[in-house]
Amino acid sequence: MNAAAAAAAAMPIPGDFAAIPGISAWDAEMLCDAYKAVTKAGCWENIKNFAGESFMFSRENWLGEVQKHMALMDQHSGCSYGVTMRNMESIAKDGWDAYVASCISYFEKKQAAAAAVNT
């Protein structure tokens, strides 16, 4: 198996945030909830084309539809909701594979920085 095929085989299925290294169980649960909600609401194109400054303060009707499908909406602070939706925006704009790669890259850099401090 070549490197590209190995990477594709190791790629988590779309929406499986728990399989991405460096994402905590709680964050994975929140992200998965939002991912499912955006899918149920049929709003991936809306998120991809979002031009507002803030998901938290936006009054877009389609965001209300997404929120209706978020089982964990009441567990969010304004900040965590905004960060979660920015993650959904990244997936909508760049695709799942690029999103996972960026998460893994960030996690690896974070580990390397921590290791450098501890040496």
Legacy VTK file of the C-alpha trace (Angstrom):
# vtk DataFile Version 3.0
C-alpha trace
ASCII
DATASET POLYDATA
POINTS 119 float
0.000 0.000 0.000
1.442 3.377 -0.977
1.531 6.377 1.378
-1.568 8.019 -0.133
-3.582 4.831 0.162
-2.384 4.323 3.743
-3.385 7.884 4.639
-6.803 7.435 3.041
-7.325 4.158 4.895
-6.478 5.845 8.208
-8.764 8.843 7.562
-11.670 8.920 10.029
-15.096 8.783 8.448
-16.709 12.225 8.118
-18.148 13.337 11.432
-16.068 10.924 13.555
-14.292 13.571 15.607
-13.403 11.053 18.342
-11.024 9.355 15.887
-8.982 12.546 15.344
-5.870 12.648 17.552
-5.774 15.534 20.008
-9.523 16.163 20.201
-10.872 15.533 23.695
-13.909 13.312 24.205
-16.058 16.309 25.201
-14.944 18.397 22.227
-15.551 15.440 19.914
-19.075 15.077 21.281
-19.847 18.778 20.774
-18.364 18.794 17.269
-20.202 15.607 16.301
-23.481 17.096 17.533
-22.947 20.212 15.416
-21.871 18.161 12.391
-25.050 16.082 12.579
-27.170 19.205 13.096
-25.716 20.991 10.062
-26.317 17.859 8.000
-29.918 17.427 9.227
-30.662 21.100 8.597
-29.099 20.863 5.125
-26.969 23.931 5.776
-23.457 23.011 4.612
-23.640 25.463 1.679
-24.898 28.208 4.003
-21.940 27.687 6.315
-19.533 27.516 3.385
-20.796 30.882 2.146
-21.219 32.535 5.557
-19.979 36.123 5.323
-20.911 37.304 8.800
-18.406 38.287 11.433
-19.824 36.057 14.171
-21.866 32.876 14.331
-22.701 33.705 17.927
-24.362 37.028 17.122
-25.690 36.226 13.657
-29.438 36.335 13.079
-29.392 34.151 9.958
-32.571 32.022 9.867
-30.665 28.962 8.752
-28.518 29.100 11.914
-31.702 28.799 13.936
-32.480 25.628 12.002
-29.044 24.231 12.795
-29.473 25.085 16.477
-32.840 23.286 16.598
-31.022 20.080 15.640
-28.206 20.496 18.162
-28.998 18.210 21.082
-26.173 19.800 23.091
-26.951 23.436 22.264
-27.732 24.185 25.915
-24.247 22.938 26.884
-22.497 25.649 24.855
-21.213 28.985 26.029
-21.269 31.696 23.391
-17.573 31.110 22.837
-17.785 27.326 22.494
-20.684 27.687 20.051
-18.690 30.144 17.948
-15.596 27.922 17.942
-17.690 24.866 17.095
-19.319 26.636 14.173
-15.933 27.879 12.928
-14.871 24.221 12.870
-17.975 23.428 10.800
-17.099 26.343 8.503
-13.613 24.921 7.998
-15.088 21.551 7.042
-17.591 23.202 4.691
-14.939 25.306 2.954
-11.946 22.957 2.877
-13.446 19.468 3.170
-13.226 16.761 5.804
-9.807 15.437 4.787
-8.172 18.884 4.965
-9.870 19.538 8.313
-8.537 16.280 9.784
-5.055 16.964 8.393
-5.026 20.435 9.970
-6.135 19.029 13.339
-3.423 16.368 13.238
-0.793 18.931 12.211
-1.801 21.235 15.076
-1.713 18.337 17.563
1.733 17.215 16.357
3.119 20.773 16.628
1.658 21.081 20.113
3.290 17.787 21.153
6.645 18.834 19.666
6.531 22.177 21.472
5.739 20.435 24.764
8.575 17.967 24.210
11.007 20.812 23.464
10.079 22.530 26.715
10.604 19.308 28.667
14.086 18.597 27.288
LINES 1 120
119 0 1 2 3 4 5 6 7 8 9 10 11 12 13 14 15 16 17 18 19 20 21 22 23 24 25 26 27 28 29 30 31 32 33 34 35 36 37 38 39 40 41 42 43 44 45 46 47 48 49 50 51 52 53 54 55 56 57 58 59 60 61 62 63 64 65 66 67 68 69 70 71 72 73 74 75 76 77 78 79 80 81 82 83 84 85 86 87 88 89 90 91 92 93 94 95 96 97 98 99 100 101 102 103 104 105 106 107 108 109 110 111 112 113 114 115 116 117 118
